[in-house]
Amino acid sequence: MECTRTCEGLAVLRSVGQTRVTGSGSGEEPRAAELRAAVARLRRELAGYPAEFSDRGIEEDELTVLAAMVAAGDPEIPRMRRSLLLIAGAVGSVSALSPALMQVRAAVDLFGEAPPQRR
């Protein structure tokens, strides 16, 4: 792995097309903090949403995946984007959840584009 930059005590590492974010000290990497907050908000709003919808379990599973990647400090951008698509598909047209879903999308977008896949 190669350290590509250091900012505010945080090292961002790049290896084989993946980005790994590690923190040192008590500070948390800002993108990770944003994603953690967005996931927490969508979970709260989902818990408070009174109606059931068929793919609710998928959304909850994928939110767990996103939260686990952030907690481990090893978010994989392609997997994050896949989770985002599954969550968006699960929410469907539930307009009450749209603002929280857009916050998750914006937080995932902070991590940038996934590098092209090798063939």
All heavy atoms as an XYZ file, in Angstrom:
879
protein
N       0.833     -1.179      0.000
C       0.000      0.000      0.000
C       0.874      1.237      0.000
O       1.949      1.230      0.548
C      -0.886      0.025      1.242
C      -2.017     -0.936      1.175
S      -3.085     -0.689      2.586
C      -3.804     -2.291      2.622
N       0.335      2.248     -0.555
C       1.068      3.496     -0.683
C       0.248      4.605     -0.039
O      -0.948      4.720     -0.262
C       1.263      3.772     -2.172
C       1.780      5.121     -2.477
C       1.752      5.390     -3.974
O       1.472      4.486     -4.753
O       2.014      6.539     -4.330
N       0.889      5.381      0.783
C       0.211      6.523      1.395
C       0.173      7.630      0.352
O       1.200      8.086     -0.121
C       0.944      6.985      2.654
S       0.097      8.342      3.482
N      -1.032      8.048     -0.032
C      -1.157      9.049     -1.077
C      -1.239     10.463     -0.539
O      -0.925     11.400     -1.243
C      -2.389      8.767     -1.953
O      -3.532      8.737     -1.114
C      -2.224      7.458     -2.687
N      -1.663     10.625      0.695
C      -1.659     11.955      1.302
C      -1.994     11.819      2.778
O      -2.574     10.854      3.215
C      -2.639     12.890      0.623
C      -4.063     12.527      0.896
C      -5.011     13.561      0.342
N      -6.301     13.202      0.916
C      -7.437     13.329      0.316
N      -7.498     13.847     -0.850
N      -8.551     12.969      0.891
N      -1.633     12.820      3.518
C      -1.977     12.874      4.939
C      -2.572     14.234      5.210
O      -2.052     15.247      4.772
C      -0.723     12.673      5.813
O      -0.125     11.436      5.463
C      -1.079     12.658      7.280
N      -3.691     14.262      5.911
C      -4.299     15.525      6.276
C      -4.936     15.390      7.647
O      -5.607     14.422      7.926
C      -5.321     15.977      5.246
S      -6.700     14.876      5.028
N      -4.671     16.329      8.494
C      -5.223     16.376      9.836
C      -5.038     15.054     10.585
O      -5.937     14.555     11.236
C      -6.705     16.744      9.798
C      -6.938     18.108      9.201
C      -8.402     18.446      9.103
O      -9.158     17.631      8.589
O      -8.758     19.545      9.557
N      -3.855     14.461     10.453
C      -3.551     13.242     11.194
C      -4.183     11.989     10.623
O      -4.187     10.951     11.252
N      -4.736     12.073      9.422
C      -5.398     10.930      8.808
C      -4.630     10.507      7.563
O      -4.267     11.336      6.753
C      -6.831     11.289      8.405
C      -7.723     11.765      9.542
C      -9.016     12.293      8.974
C      -7.981     10.641     10.504
N      -4.389      9.239      7.437
C      -3.701      8.738      6.254
C      -4.717      8.101      5.322
O      -5.565      7.340      5.743
C      -2.653      7.697      6.649
N      -4.639      8.440      4.065
C      -5.492      7.834      3.059
C      -4.598      6.916      2.240
O      -3.612      7.356      1.660
C      -6.133      8.917      2.154
C      -6.987      8.267      1.089
C      -6.947      9.887      2.988
N      -4.934      5.635      2.222
C      -4.111      4.644      1.540
C      -4.804      4.161      0.281
O      -6.015      4.006      0.247
C      -3.843      3.460      2.477
C      -3.214      3.811      3.822
C      -3.132      2.569      4.679
C      -1.848      4.407      3.632
N      -4.009      3.874     -0.740
C      -4.565      3.373     -1.987
C      -3.855      2.070     -2.338
O      -2.646      1.996     -2.338
C      -4.354      4.403     -3.092
C      -5.123      4.104     -4.340
C      -5.025      5.256     -5.310
N      -5.450      6.504     -4.742
C      -6.708      6.943     -4.747
N      -7.644      6.236     -5.294
N      -7.010      8.106     -4.218
N      -4.640      1.035     -2.627
C      -4.071     -0.254     -2.964
C      -4.994     -0.979     -3.924
O      -6.170     -1.154     -3.639
C      -3.887     -1.095     -1.700
O      -3.540     -2.400     -2.027
N      -4.500     -1.403     -5.032
C      -5.220     -2.196     -6.020
C      -6.625     -1.656     -6.283
O      -7.608     -2.362     -6.178
C      -5.296     -3.680     -5.597
C      -5.731     -4.553     -6.747
C      -3.959     -4.165     -5.070
N      -6.710     -0.381     -6.557
C      -7.985      0.198     -6.936
C      -8.965      0.413     -5.797
O     -10.104      0.725     -6.026
N      -8.562      0.223     -4.568
C      -9.449      0.451     -3.446
C      -8.905      1.591     -2.604
O      -7.711      1.818     -2.550
C      -9.562     -0.791     -2.569
C     -10.215     -1.950     -3.264
C     -10.331     -3.152     -2.353
O      -9.867     -3.137     -1.224
N     -10.952     -4.187     -2.851
N      -9.796      2.284     -1.957
C      -9.388      3.349     -1.057
C      -9.665      2.898      0.356
O     -10.746      2.432      0.660
C     -10.177      4.640     -1.343
O      -9.946      5.008     -2.685
C      -9.740      5.764     -0.439
N      -8.686      3.035      1.208
C      -8.849      2.690      2.609
C      -8.582      3.938      3.428
O      -7.615      4.631      3.202
C      -7.884      1.590      3.005
C      -8.085      1.182      4.440
C      -7.264     -0.014      4.768
N      -7.497     -0.320      6.157
C      -6.732     -1.091      6.873
N      -5.691     -1.670      6.334
N      -7.003     -1.327      8.120
N      -9.449      4.205      4.359
C      -9.327      5.382      5.184
C      -9.041      4.938      6.599
O      -9.775      4.150      7.162
C     -10.628      6.220      5.146
C     -10.485      7.463      5.995
C     -10.989      6.570      3.724
N      -7.932      5.437      7.159
C      -7.606      5.101      8.537
C      -7.408      6.379      9.312
O      -6.898      7.364      8.792
C      -6.323      4.251      8.635
O      -5.261      4.980      8.037
C      -6.489      2.931      7.925
N      -7.816      6.374     10.551
C      -7.682      7.559     11.373
C      -6.684      7.322     12.482
O      -6.439      6.211     12.887
N      -6.092      8.385     12.953
C      -5.224      8.300     14.109
C      -5.678      9.345     15.101
O      -6.223     10.370     14.738
C      -3.763      8.523     13.708
O      -3.596      9.823     13.204
N      -5.469      9.084     16.343
C      -5.918     10.020     17.357
C      -7.413      9.912     17.544
O      -8.037      8.932     17.195
N      -7.999     10.953     18.102
C      -9.423     10.910     18.414
C     -10.295     11.404     17.266
O     -11.499     11.237     17.307
C      -9.697     11.741     19.661
O      -9.346     13.091     19.398
N      -9.694     12.010     16.237
C     -10.477     12.535     15.130
C     -10.939     11.442     14.194
O     -10.310     10.414     14.046
N     -12.078     11.685     13.569
C     -12.604     10.742     12.594
C     -12.516     11.391     11.224
O     -12.722     12.589     11.080
C     -14.059     10.414     12.933
C     -14.681      9.430     11.974
C     -16.116      9.081     12.338
O     -16.790      9.915     12.973
O     -16.545      7.999     11.986
N     -12.208     10.599     10.228
C     -12.113     11.089      8.865
C     -13.467     11.715      8.497
O     -14.507     11.111      8.734
C     -11.748      9.906      7.949
C     -11.069     10.324      6.664
C     -12.053     10.614      5.560
O     -13.134     10.035      5.573
O     -11.737     11.429      4.685
N     -13.489     12.930      7.961
C     -14.749     13.645      7.724
C     -15.731     12.906      6.815
O     -16.933     12.940      7.072
C     -14.306     14.962      7.086
C     -12.894     15.145      7.514
C     -12.320     13.771      7.664
N     -15.242     12.252      5.774
C     -16.151     11.518      4.892
C     -16.813     10.368      5.643
O     -17.997     10.099      5.461
C     -15.415     10.978      3.668
C     -14.818     12.059      2.798
C     -14.023     11.490      1.662
N     -12.972     10.602      2.161
C     -12.219      9.814      1.405
N     -12.386      9.802      0.102
N     -11.291      9.048      1.931
N     -16.041      9.687      6.458
C     -16.584      8.574      7.238
C     -17.626      9.080      8.232
O     -18.670      8.453      8.421
C     -15.461      7.832      7.955
N     -17.351     10.210      8.860
C     -18.307     10.791      9.807
C     -19.613     11.157      9.106
O     -20.707     10.926      9.636
C     -17.694     12.016     10.474
N     -19.494     11.718      7.911
C     -20.683     12.092      7.136
C     -21.502     10.864      6.763
O     -22.731     10.863      6.874
C     -20.265     12.856      5.882
C     -21.415     13.429      5.098
C     -22.097     14.595      5.804
O     -21.448     15.293      6.580
O     -23.300     14.789      5.553
N     -20.833      9.805      6.315
C     -21.539      8.580      5.945
C     -22.188      7.944      7.170
O     -23.331      7.497      7.115
C     -20.599      7.590      5.256
C     -21.254      6.302      4.757
C     -22.418      6.580      3.801
C     -20.216      5.423      4.077
N     -21.467      7.918      8.282
C     -22.026      7.351      9.514
C     -23.301      8.101      9.922
O     -24.314      7.497     10.271
C     -20.994      7.413     10.633
C     -21.451      6.798     11.936
C     -20.457      6.971     13.070
N     -19.062      6.892     12.691
C     -18.368      5.760     12.537
N     -18.956      4.595     12.719
N     -17.094      5.787     12.204
N     -23.268      9.432      9.851
C     -24.430     10.242     10.219
C     -25.598     10.004      9.254
O     -26.755      9.909      9.680
C     -24.058     11.720     10.244
N     -25.303      9.910      7.973
C     -26.354      9.693      6.974
C     -27.015      8.337      7.152
O     -28.244      8.205      7.061
C     -25.767      9.825      5.571
N     -26.212      7.315      7.396
C     -26.754      5.972      7.622
C     -27.632      5.968      8.873
O     -28.732      5.406      8.873
C     -25.621      4.925      7.718
C     -26.121      3.601      8.279
C     -24.986      4.706      6.342
N     -27.161      6.614      9.924
C     -27.933      6.667     11.177
C     -29.276      7.378     10.956
O     -30.316      6.934     11.451
C     -27.128      7.369     12.261
N     -29.251      8.473     10.194
C     -30.497      9.202      9.927
C     -31.477      8.345      9.152
O     -32.658      8.277      9.503
C     -30.206     10.478      9.154
C     -31.483     11.214      8.780
C     -31.243     12.427      7.929
N     -32.510     13.035      7.542
C     -32.631     13.897      6.561
N     -31.565     14.293      5.896
N     -33.806     14.396      6.258
N     -31.015      7.671      8.099
C     -31.917      6.846      7.304
C     -32.464      5.692      8.136
O     -33.638      5.346      8.035
C     -31.229      6.335      6.035
C     -32.120      5.566      5.052
C     -33.380      6.338      4.689
C     -31.327      5.200      3.807
N     -31.632      5.118      8.989
C     -32.115      4.047      9.876
C     -33.212      4.555     10.807
O     -34.224      3.894     11.016
C     -30.968      3.488     10.713
C     -30.134      2.496      9.986
C     -29.106      1.927     10.929
N     -28.556      0.715     10.356
C     -27.424      0.181     10.738
N     -26.714      0.725     11.706
N     -26.989     -0.921     10.183
N     -33.016      5.745     11.389
C     -34.031      6.316     12.284
C     -35.331      6.578     11.538
O     -36.415      6.262     12.032
C     -33.531      7.632     12.889
C     -32.571      7.486     14.029
C     -32.320      8.824     14.735
N     -32.000      9.926     13.838
C     -30.779     10.223     13.411
N     -29.739      9.507     13.784
N     -30.582     11.247     12.607
N     -35.216      7.139     10.346
C     -36.424      7.445      9.580
C     -37.119      6.170      9.107
O     -38.339      6.111      9.078
C     -36.095      8.386      8.428
C     -35.697      9.758      8.957
C     -35.674     10.842      7.918
O     -36.259     10.666      6.836
O     -35.068     11.888      8.220
N     -36.357      5.177      8.776
C     -36.933      3.888      8.396
C     -37.667      3.265      9.586
O     -38.772      2.740      9.441
C     -35.842      2.945      7.895
C     -36.278      1.551      7.471
C     -37.251      1.614      6.303
C     -35.071      0.709      7.110
N     -37.064      3.350     10.765
C     -37.692      2.796     11.966
C     -38.991      3.526     12.300
O     -39.943      2.917     12.800
C     -36.732      2.883     13.149
N     -39.043      4.817     12.007
C     -40.239      5.592     12.291
C     -41.281      5.557     11.194
O     -42.390      6.072     11.375
N     -40.960      4.963     10.066
C     -41.906      4.908      8.948
C     -42.931      3.820      9.247
O     -42.572      2.656      9.431
C     -41.167      4.632      7.635
C     -42.038      4.766      6.428
C     -42.458      6.025      5.994
C     -42.463      3.645      5.732
C     -43.272      6.157      4.885
C     -43.279      3.779      4.616
C     -43.678      5.032      4.201
O     -44.494      5.164      3.111
N     -44.211      4.183      9.312
C     -45.220      3.237      9.793
C     -45.567      2.098      8.830
O     -45.901      1.004      9.276
C     -46.437      4.125     10.040
C     -46.251      5.293      9.124
C     -44.758      5.490      9.023
N     -45.481      2.332      7.558
C     -45.902      1.316      6.587
C     -44.766      0.345      6.279
O     -43.592      0.711      6.298
C     -46.369      1.984      5.303
N     -45.131     -0.862      6.005
C     -44.162     -1.866      5.570
C     -44.053     -1.792      4.052
O     -44.999     -1.450      3.365
C     -44.620     -3.268      5.975
C     -44.419     -3.582      7.432
C     -42.944     -3.645      7.826
O     -42.125     -4.184      7.058
O     -42.626     -3.141      8.909
N     -42.879     -2.093      3.539
C     -42.715     -2.263      2.103
C     -41.873     -3.499      1.893
O     -41.103     -3.916      2.760
C     -42.163     -1.019      1.395
C     -40.968     -0.389      2.041
C     -39.689     -0.739      1.655
C     -41.123      0.568      3.029
C     -38.589     -0.150      2.236
C     -40.029      1.162      3.609
C     -38.753      0.800      3.224
N     -42.030     -4.115      0.750
C     -41.519     -5.477      0.529
C     -40.012     -5.624      0.674
O     -39.537     -6.669      1.102
C     -41.965     -5.981     -0.846
O     -41.452     -5.145     -1.856
N     -39.247     -4.612      0.338
C     -37.785     -4.737      0.367
C     -37.150     -4.070      1.579
O     -35.968     -3.752      1.573
C     -37.189     -4.135     -0.910
C     -37.556     -4.932     -2.146
O     -37.818     -6.148     -2.010
O     -37.581     -4.351     -3.233
N     -37.891     -3.894      2.631
C     -37.388     -3.218      3.818
C     -36.179     -3.949      4.410
O     -35.220     -3.325      4.852
C     -38.493     -3.092      4.860
C     -38.148     -2.172      5.987
C     -39.346     -1.969      6.899
N     -39.105     -0.872      7.788
C     -40.001      0.009      8.166
N     -41.225     -0.078      7.707
N     -39.690      0.976      8.988
N     -36.207     -5.261      4.403
C     -35.084     -6.049      4.918
C     -33.812     -5.825      4.124
O     -32.712     -5.774      4.699
N     -33.945     -5.657      2.812
C     -32.780     -5.391      1.956
C     -32.160     -4.056      2.334
O     -30.944     -3.940      2.483
C     -33.179     -5.408      0.469
C     -33.569     -6.828      0.051
C     -32.049     -4.869     -0.412
C     -34.191     -6.914     -1.314
N     -33.006     -3.055      2.520
C     -32.498     -1.738      2.887
C     -31.763     -1.809      4.222
O     -30.652     -1.281      4.362
C     -33.634     -0.723      2.972
C     -33.141      0.648      3.350
C     -34.252      1.666      3.419
O     -35.435      1.300      3.461
O     -33.922      2.859      3.452
N     -32.343     -2.478      5.193
C     -31.709     -2.593      6.507
C     -30.378     -3.339      6.420
O     -29.389     -2.941      7.044
C     -32.657     -3.271      7.488
C     -33.852     -2.383      7.831
C     -34.944     -3.093      8.597
O     -34.887     -4.327      8.760
O     -35.879     -2.400      9.034
N     -30.336     -4.404      5.615
C     -29.088     -5.164      5.446
C     -27.998     -4.297      4.819
O     -26.837     -4.329      5.247
C     -29.310     -6.401      4.573
C     -30.131     -7.479      5.253
O     -30.330     -7.409      6.489
O     -30.584     -8.401      4.541
N     -28.343     -3.544      3.803
C     -27.352     -2.722      3.110
C     -26.902     -1.535      3.960
O     -25.742     -1.121      3.881
C     -27.869     -2.273      1.748
C     -28.063     -3.421      0.776
C     -26.811     -4.264      0.557
O     -25.698     -3.704      0.454
O     -26.941     -5.496      0.485
N     -27.775     -1.005      4.779
C     -27.356      0.040      5.717
C     -26.361     -0.537      6.725
O     -25.388      0.125      7.095
C     -28.564      0.642      6.435
C     -29.425      1.577      5.590
C     -30.717      1.924      6.325
C     -28.663      2.831      5.209
N     -26.581     -1.778      7.118
C     -25.643     -2.462      8.018
C     -24.286     -2.634      7.339
O     -23.242     -2.440      7.964
C     -26.211     -3.823      8.458
O     -27.432     -3.595      9.162
C     -25.246     -4.575      9.349
N     -24.289     -2.978      6.061
C     -23.041     -3.128      5.303
C     -22.280     -1.806      5.269
O     -21.069     -1.762      5.535
C     -23.323     -3.644      3.872
C     -22.094     -3.511      2.980
C     -23.805     -5.083      3.899
N     -22.975     -0.713      4.947
C     -22.322      0.597      4.900
C     -21.755      0.976      6.270
O     -20.615      1.431      6.367
C     -23.300      1.671      4.428
C     -23.644      1.680      2.950
C     -24.728      2.712      2.664
C     -22.419      1.941      2.102
N     -22.538      0.770      7.306
C     -22.078      1.112      8.656
C     -20.862      0.276      9.049
O     -19.917      0.787      9.656
C     -23.213      0.901      9.660
N     -20.855     -0.994      8.682
C     -19.727     -1.872      9.018
C     -18.459     -1.448      8.288
O     -17.363     -1.464      8.875
C     -20.078     -3.320      8.699
N     -18.583     -1.071      7.021
C     -17.407     -0.625      6.273
C     -16.805      0.633      6.897
O     -15.587      0.751      7.010
C     -17.757     -0.372      4.807
C     -17.798     -1.624      3.976
S     -17.858     -1.267      2.216
C     -19.584     -0.886      2.012
N     -17.657      1.557      7.299
C     -17.168      2.788      7.917
C     -16.544      2.479      9.270
O     -15.469      2.980      9.592
C     -18.308      3.817      8.048
C     -17.879      5.001      8.881
C     -18.743      4.288      6.675
N     -17.188      1.638     10.053
C     -16.666      1.300     11.377
C     -15.322      0.599     11.286
O     -14.436      0.818     12.109
C     -17.664      0.423     12.130
N     -15.139     -0.229     10.258
C     -13.883     -0.950     10.076
C     -12.790     -0.049      9.498
O     -11.620     -0.424      9.496
C     -14.095     -2.157      9.160
N     -13.178      1.114      8.991
C     -12.206      2.018      8.394
C     -11.715      1.531      7.043
O     -10.635      1.899      6.598
N     -12.513      0.701      6.386
C     -12.088      0.109      5.122
C     -13.219      0.146      4.093
O     -13.632     -0.887      3.586
C     -11.640     -1.329      5.360
C     -10.881     -1.905      4.185
O     -10.432     -1.131      3.327
O     -10.745     -3.135      4.118
N     -13.748      1.342      3.770
C     -14.841      1.398      2.801
C     -14.361      1.100      1.387
O     -13.384      1.674      0.927
C     -15.362      2.826      2.920
C     -14.232      3.605      3.487
C     -13.410      2.656      4.304
N     -15.024      0.187      0.729
C     -14.721     -0.163     -0.660
C     -15.739      0.558     -1.535
O     -16.935      0.284     -1.460
C     -14.816     -1.662     -0.863
C     -13.822     -2.449     -0.031
C     -14.012     -3.943     -0.179
O     -14.491     -4.386     -1.246
O     -13.702     -4.654      0.772
N     -15.266      1.457     -2.353
C     -16.144      2.315     -3.130
C     -17.113      1.525     -4.018
O     -18.305      1.808     -4.002
C     -15.332      3.343     -3.937
C     -14.614      4.268     -2.957
C     -16.227      4.148     -4.864
C     -13.573      5.151     -3.570
N     -16.669      0.505     -4.762
C     -17.644     -0.232     -5.569
C     -18.732     -0.895     -4.717
O     -19.904     -0.896     -5.091
C     -16.795     -1.285     -6.283
C     -15.411     -0.741     -6.282
C     -15.301      0.047     -5.018
N     -18.375     -1.413     -3.566
C     -19.360     -2.060     -2.690
C     -20.293     -1.016     -2.080
O     -21.486     -1.264     -1.919
C     -18.639     -2.861     -1.594
C     -19.590     -3.578     -0.646
C     -20.423     -4.612     -1.411
N     -21.253     -5.372     -0.519
C     -22.575     -5.189     -0.380
N     -23.209     -4.283     -1.087
N     -23.264     -5.925      0.465
N     -19.759      0.159     -1.766
C     -20.597      1.227     -1.234
C     -21.643      1.645     -2.270
O     -22.810      1.833     -1.937
C     -19.739      2.436     -0.847
C     -18.886      2.210      0.368
S     -17.685      3.533      0.638
C     -18.737      4.942      0.864
N     -21.225      1.759     -3.508
C     -22.151      2.160     -4.576
C     -23.210      1.084     -4.817
O     -24.369      1.388     -5.070
C     -21.390      2.484     -5.848
C     -20.540      3.727     -5.662
C     -20.202      4.386     -6.962
N     -19.446      5.594     -6.737
C     -19.969      6.760     -6.382
N     -21.258      6.870     -6.201
N     -19.208      7.811     -6.208
N     -22.810     -0.186     -4.722
C     -23.777     -1.280     -4.868
C     -24.812     -1.212     -3.753
O     -26.007     -1.339     -3.998
C     -23.065     -2.630     -4.837
C     -24.003     -3.803     -4.965
C     -23.214     -5.122     -4.967
N     -24.086     -6.247     -5.107
C     -24.713     -6.850     -4.089
N     -24.533     -6.429     -2.861
N     -25.498     -7.875     -4.303
N     -24.350     -0.993     -2.527
C     -25.272     -0.863     -1.397
C     -26.234      0.297     -1.613
O     -27.433      0.184     -1.344
C     -24.503     -0.674     -0.091
O     -23.839     -1.852      0.278
N     -25.708      1.410     -2.092
C     -26.543      2.581     -2.350
C     -27.632      2.262     -3.369
O     -28.793      2.625     -3.181
C     -25.679      3.755     -2.825
C     -26.421      5.042     -3.147
C     -27.157      5.582     -1.923
C     -25.443      6.071     -3.684
N     -27.272      1.569     -4.433
C     -28.277      1.203     -5.446
C     -29.342      0.278     -4.874
O     -30.537      0.428     -5.164
C     -27.595      0.543     -6.646
C     -26.820      1.473     -7.559
C     -26.057      0.671     -8.606
C     -27.750      2.479     -8.219
N     -28.927     -0.681     -4.066
C     -29.897     -1.598     -3.459
C     -30.819     -0.857     -2.488
O     -32.021     -1.130     -2.436
C     -29.173     -2.740     -2.756
C     -28.491     -3.740     -3.696
C     -27.592     -4.686     -2.916
C     -29.526     -4.514     -4.503
N     -30.258      0.075     -1.730
C     -31.070      0.861     -0.802
C     -32.075      1.711     -1.571
O     -33.264      1.751     -1.235
C     -30.179      1.741      0.099
C     -29.370      0.862      1.064
C     -31.022      2.758      0.868
C     -28.235      1.596      1.757
N     -31.602      2.369     -2.628
C     -32.492      3.210     -3.437
C     -33.602      2.372     -4.056
O     -34.765      2.799     -4.091
C     -31.704      3.930     -4.517
N     -33.265      1.190     -4.521
C     -34.279      0.306     -5.091
C     -35.277     -0.167     -4.047
O     -36.470     -0.314     -4.324
N     -34.802     -0.400     -2.835
C     -35.679     -0.862     -1.766
C     -36.635      0.242     -1.311
O     -37.798     -0.011     -1.029
C     -34.849     -1.357     -0.581
N     -36.121      1.469     -1.244
C     -36.965      2.588     -0.821
C     -38.011      2.880     -1.882
O     -39.148      3.218     -1.568
C     -36.097      3.845     -0.542
C     -36.962      5.076     -0.369
C     -35.256      3.629      0.692
N     -37.619      2.707     -3.148
C     -38.555      2.934     -4.239
C     -39.101      4.341     -4.232
O     -38.361      5.308     -4.217
N     -40.404      4.435     -4.195
C     -41.046      5.751     -4.291
C     -41.551      6.253     -2.939
O     -42.489      7.028     -2.885
C     -42.202      5.683     -5.293
O     -43.157      4.757     -4.822
N     -40.939      5.822     -1.855
C     -41.341      6.298     -0.531
C     -40.761      7.708     -0.352
O     -39.620      7.876      0.074
C     -40.856      5.343      0.588
C     -41.302      5.857      1.947
C     -41.365      3.934      0.347
N     -41.562      8.690     -0.712
C     -41.069     10.064     -0.720
C     -40.673     10.563      0.665
O     -39.800     11.420      0.780
C     -42.098     11.002     -1.346
O     -43.301     10.974     -0.596
N     -41.264     10.028      1.700
C     -40.923     10.463      3.056
C     -39.481     10.132      3.402
O     -38.872     10.790      4.246
C     -41.860      9.817      4.071
N     -38.900      9.117      2.764
C     -37.522      8.704      3.045
C     -36.509      9.323      2.079
O     -35.306      9.157      2.251
C     -37.409      7.184      3.005
C     -38.258      6.423      4.034
C     -38.160      4.926      3.799
C     -37.835      6.776      5.446
N     -36.999     10.057      1.080
C     -36.110     10.614      0.053
C     -35.025     11.537      0.583
O     -33.867     11.419      0.178
C     -36.918     11.337     -1.020
O     -37.675     10.400     -1.741
N     -35.313     12.480      1.480
C     -34.236     13.355      1.972
C     -33.120     12.579      2.678
O     -31.941     12.863      2.472
C     -34.953     14.308      2.932
C     -36.370     14.312      2.470
C     -36.623     12.916      1.988
N     -33.487     11.602      3.484
C     -32.471     10.796      4.183
C     -31.687      9.951      3.188
O     -30.463      9.790      3.321
C     -33.120      9.918      5.244
N     -32.357      9.424      2.173
C     -31.676      8.646      1.142
C     -30.700      9.522      0.368
O     -29.568      9.111      0.086
C     -32.684      8.017      0.187
C     -32.102      7.259     -1.000
C     -31.231      6.092     -0.537
C     -33.214      6.775     -1.916
N     -31.090     10.749      0.059
C     -30.196     11.661     -0.660
C     -28.979     12.018      0.183
O     -27.891     12.217     -0.348
C     -30.953     12.920     -1.093
C     -32.020     12.634     -2.154
S     -31.395     11.714     -3.590
C     -30.254     12.889     -4.254
N     -29.139     12.083      1.504
C     -28.006     12.340      2.378
C     -27.015     11.175      2.324
O     -25.801     11.390      2.293
C     -28.476     12.582      3.814
C     -27.350     12.973      4.742
C     -27.819     13.196      6.169
O     -28.996     13.071      6.503
N     -26.875     13.530      7.037
N     -27.528      9.937      2.274
C     -26.649      8.770      2.145
C     -25.921      8.830      0.810
O     -24.708      8.606      0.735
C     -27.430      7.443      2.296
C     -26.548      6.243      1.968
C     -27.994      7.306      3.711
N     -26.652      9.163     -0.243
C     -26.020      9.245     -1.567
C     -24.910     10.295     -1.580
O     -23.817     10.054     -2.103
C     -27.054      9.586     -2.631
C     -26.408      9.718     -3.988
C     -27.365     10.075     -5.065
N     -26.607     10.181     -6.303
C     -26.971     10.936     -7.302
N     -28.080     11.629     -7.243
N     -26.236     10.993     -8.378
N     -25.188     11.450     -1.020
C     -24.178     12.515     -0.985
C     -22.953     12.069     -0.192
O     -21.816     12.365     -0.571
C     -24.774     13.781     -0.390
N     -23.168     11.342      0.894
C     -22.045     10.864      1.713
C     -21.219      9.830      0.962
O     -19.988      9.845      1.020
C     -22.563     10.284      3.028
N     -21.860      8.936      0.233
C     -21.133      7.955     -0.580
C     -20.360      8.678     -1.670
O     -19.201      8.348     -1.946
C     -22.094      6.890     -1.162
C     -21.406      6.048     -2.236
C     -22.642      5.991     -0.052
N     -20.958      9.688     -2.272
C     -20.293     10.451     -3.332
C     -19.027     11.158     -2.840
O     -18.119     11.421     -3.629
C     -21.240     11.473     -3.955
C     -22.271     10.843     -4.867
O     -22.123      9.659     -5.240
O     -23.256     11.540     -5.211
N     -18.954     11.452     -1.558
C     -17.745     12.087     -1.011
C     -16.511     11.202     -1.185
O     -15.384     11.695     -1.207
C     -17.922     12.395      0.476
C     -18.931     13.483      0.828
C     -19.105     13.578      2.338
C     -18.494     14.821      0.255
N     -16.716      9.899     -1.290
C     -15.602      8.980     -1.435
C     -15.091      8.923     -2.873
O     -14.082      8.272     -3.146
C     -15.988      7.583     -0.942
C     -16.074      7.503      0.549
C     -17.244      7.839      1.215
C     -14.971      7.118      1.300
C     -17.311      7.791      2.598
C     -15.037      7.072      2.673
C     -16.222      7.405      3.324
N     -15.778      9.574     -3.794
C     -15.304      9.647     -5.170
C     -15.737      8.472     -6.012
O     -16.460      7.588     -5.573
N     -15.249      8.495     -7.203
C     -15.582      7.451     -8.168
C     -14.716      6.223     -7.940
O     -13.561      6.333     -7.560
C     -15.347      7.947     -9.602
C     -16.318      9.016    -10.027
C     -17.741      8.505    -10.135
O     -17.948      7.361    -10.579
O     -18.650      9.254     -9.748
N     -15.288      5.092     -8.207
C     -14.517      3.844     -8.165
C     -13.613      3.806     -9.390
O     -14.003      4.218    -10.472
C     -15.451      2.651     -8.166
N     -12.388      3.334     -9.225
C     -11.509      3.220    -10.394
C     -12.044      2.179    -11.366
O     -12.791      1.290    -10.965
C     -10.166      2.778     -9.800
C     -10.490      2.231     -8.459
C     -11.770      2.859     -8.013
N     -11.683      2.282    -12.640
C     -12.169      1.301    -13.613
C     -11.715     -0.099    -13.257
O     -10.611     -0.297    -12.748
C     -11.559      1.754    -14.946
C     -10.763      2.971    -14.669
C     -10.807      3.274    -13.213
N     -12.582     -1.072    -13.539
C     -12.272     -2.473    -13.268
C     -11.270     -2.985    -14.301
O     -11.369     -2.672    -15.479
C     -13.543     -3.330    -13.325
C     -14.560     -2.959    -12.272
C     -14.096     -3.359    -10.886
O     -13.439     -4.367    -10.703
N     -14.444     -2.540     -9.902
N     -10.317     -3.794    -13.840
C      -9.393     -4.440    -14.762
C     -10.055     -5.619    -15.429
O     -10.845     -6.303    -14.810
C      -8.157     -4.947    -14.011
C      -7.224     -3.861    -13.619
C      -6.010     -4.502    -13.039
N      -4.962     -3.526    -12.920
C      -3.791     -3.787    -12.412
N      -3.515     -4.980    -11.976
N      -2.876     -2.847    -12.345
N      -9.715     -5.846    -16.663
C     -10.286     -7.004    -17.377
C      -9.210     -7.967    -17.728
O      -8.117     -7.760    -17.865
C     -10.992     -6.546    -18.632
C     -12.219     -5.746    -18.262
C     -12.935     -5.331    -19.518
N     -13.924     -4.346    -19.136
C     -15.155     -4.401    -19.549
N     -15.573     -5.359    -20.305
N     -16.002     -3.484    -19.192
